[in-house]
Amino acid sequence: MSTTAISVKGLKKSFKDKEVLKGLNFEVQKGEIFALLGSNGAGKTTAVNILSTLLNPDAGQVNISGFDVQRQADHVRQSISLTGQFAALDGMQTGRENLVMIAKLRGVSKPTQIANELLARFNLTDAANQRADKYSGGMKRRLDIAMSLIGKPEVIFLDEPTTGLDPEARIEVWNTVKELANGGTTILLTTQYLEEAEQLADRIAILHGGKIITTGTLAELKEMFPPAKVEYIEKQPTLEEIFLAIIGKKEEI
């Protein structure tokens, strides 16, 4: 049995004359939290849209759970879930009604039971009968992630899941993501927050200029930090320092 949940080889995508992805290569193992880290406009959302079958690539091969995203898109959709940058909730419905609606759309048996289990798991039981537009930012995001779990997807894409959230809500979402991974779900997370990648990811890929310029664990990335600078730093280099150093090196070439 393959332990690879996501395989990306030579992925390219252009919009008009602008080449956004210039040959992405990476693999994500089952049960891993993999962070695609890059500044705004680096191509993170484009990559996720291709991986989740929303956009066709110009070139390259992408396999999710053993299925080709172009030739077997229906199979891919059945094994994944995508949470975008903005919570996809019906604000007029209660938290429970949102969950039940998605469970029915996905043909899950016992939708109300599933909804109640997810409300409890995401600490939303007390707010279950409130309209979703009355929820705080963190609660909306937790509900959004809960909805994405219906049908038990093998792979979850979280595209900048904490954009616009306050620090407390961000920590709530981080704890939720860690719990999901502990349960064996594979998570591909895109973020421009270095701290988020540092907190969550088993491995981090730095996307810059349409290419992945390095991939590794946080410890491996710290080892890449220029030794000359480490001499003057009392503490371990932060991911931000590593990110800037690696990008700086690439721009000098």
ZALO-765124 format. One record per residue (C-alpha): x, y, z; residue in three letters. Coordinates in steps of 0.001 Angstrom, whole numbers, plus 500000, padded with zeros to 6 digits. Each point is the difference from the previous one (the first is absolute). Example, Ala and Ser with C-alpha at 12.3 -4.5 7.8 and 13.67 -1.06 7.14 Angstrom:
BEGIN
512300495500507800ALA501370503440499340SER
//
This chain:
BEGIN
500000500000500000MET501308503435499067SER500358502457502860THR499910502965497597THR496752501984500214ALA500944502805497580ILE502501499834497148SER500768503070497866VAL502464499853497092LYS500938502813497612GLY496845502037500691LEU499700503108497821LYS497319502653499622LYS499888503343498190SER497331502700499847PHE500249502004496762LYS503729500825499811ASP500773499465503687LYS501513496655501002GLU498705499432503542VAL501260496449500606LEU503289499080498344LYS500315496273500626GLY498965499066503557LEU501244496689501424ASN499062498667503430PHE498478497043501840GLU497874499866503131VAL499794496818502073GLN496803498640501567LYS499202501604503356GLY502487502817499476GLU499436503752500399ILE501836501548497060PHE500244503792499762ALA500365501818496718LEU501525503241501202LEU500291503068497816GLY499321503705499874SER496868501470498423ASN499796499174496298GLY502511497146500204ALA497536497577498361GLY498767498151503085LYS496280500284499218THR500600499133496329THR501779496808501106ALA497163499054502377VAL497369500695497337ASN501783497592497628ILE500448497352502707LEU496309500227500907SER498851499675496320THR498705503608499754LEU502606501000497426LEU501776498096497227ASN503805500112499904PRO501890500932496836ASP502507497198500608ALA501029497499502649GLY498479497083501843GLN498053500096503259VAL498787496938501914ASN497815500183503105ILE499427496735501908SER501208498152496897GLY497608501770497596PHE501006502298497145ASP498398503453500499VAL499216500434496317GLN499041496507498876ARG498319498886503251GLN498664503300501349ALA496814498427501434ASP502014497511502055HIS502251502806501222VAL496993502106501068ARG498646497094502035GLN503235499683501977SER500705503703500691ILE498566503050501677SER500912503640499449LEU499680502912502406THR500743503299498299GLY501101503344501414GLN496453501064500835PHE497507497930501978ALA497421498492497622ALA497024500121502353LEU496334500839499584ASP499686502797502555GLY496194499724500060MET500183496413501268GLN501095498836503433THR503271498168500527GLY498132496687500239ARG497945500724496853GLU503179500736498021ASN501492496658501013LEU496809498023499351VAL499642501615496563MET503540498974498973ILE499514496481501406ALA496839499601497896LYS501730501366496893LEU502804497477500476ARG497528497160500498GLY501258499169503497VAL497719497813502102SER498693501437503299LYS500735503670499141PRO498663501388503302THR502136497585502028GLN503091500931497963ILE499222503708500493ALA499678499580503780ASN503272498044500207GLU501856502707498050LEU498452502806502058LEU501266498284503151ALA503434499314498514ARG500466503652498988PHE498582501464503233ASN497006501479498212LEU497168498161501797THR498976503080502028ASP499763502049496784ALA498397497213497922ALA496632501781499741ASN501386503481499343GLN500102501405496490ARG503464499615498498ALA500232503724499163ASP499972500678503772LYS503128497836500524TYR503415501495500731SER502753499653497372GLY501541497024501792GLY496626498255500395MET499194500502496308LYS503342498504499024ARG499526497028502369ARG496541499387498538LEU501445500272496485ASP502659497367500799ILE497358497794501679ALA497940500146496789MET503057498993497987SER500355496814502101LEU496598498578499109ILE500466496813498021GLY503451499401501598LYS502281501261497197PRO503500498514499888GLU501609503304498984VAL499034503504501125ILE501216503172498310PHE500031503050502254LEU500697503091497907ASP501163502753502387GLU497582498806502719PRO500712502790502496THR499980503030497685THR498245502888501752GLY499705498256503372LEU501118501513503294ASP502820498226501936PRO497599498139502324GLU497900498681497105ALA503172499028498143ARG501114497818502920ILE496538498361500048GLU500401499060496334VAL503562498755500551TRP498826497674502773ASN497257498674497721THR502493499301497185VAL502351498160502388LYS497111497810501190GLU499077499117496410LEU503548498931499201ALA500178497945503179ASN496951498125498683GLY501922499022496844GLY498647502603497552THR502492501341497448THR500062503796499980ILE501477502333497419LEU500038503485501438LEU500852503176498126THR501051502998502032THR501902503253499839GLN500349499968503806TYR503394498604500925LEU498860499361503557GLU497112497879498705GLU502348497742498022ALA502310499805503014GLU497123499052502347GLN498279497427497817LEU502085498462497258ALA501899496714500054ASP501716501243496828ARG500127503388498308ILE500448500830496307ALA500998503576499181ILE498305501190496805LEU501652503001498389HIS499950501311496443GLY497772497147498837GLY502358497266501226LYS500576498081503202ILE503463501133501004ILE500411497708503004THR498073497360501967THR500691498552503424GLY499126499766503666THR500443503119502095LEU503240498525501395ALA501311499314496471GLU499148503536498874LEU501769501436503052LYS503141498111498988GLU499915501858496655MET500271503345501756PHE503281501692499023PRO502604499036502669PRO501608503467499962ALA496792501499501340LYS499377497295502583VAL503193501042501814GLU498371503299500900TYR496673498536501085ILE499595498826503570GLU496757498186499251LYS499098497525497274GLN499180501716496686PRO496272500502499489THR498197498720496938LEU499616503637498922GLU503774500470499990GLU500472496751498070ILE497277500948497499PHE501534503415499337LEU503524498586499811ALA499015497294497483ILE497954502412497861ILE502820502553500175GLY502482497396498789LYS497725499088497092LYS499637503632498915GLU503764500537500010GLU500541497173497481ILE
//
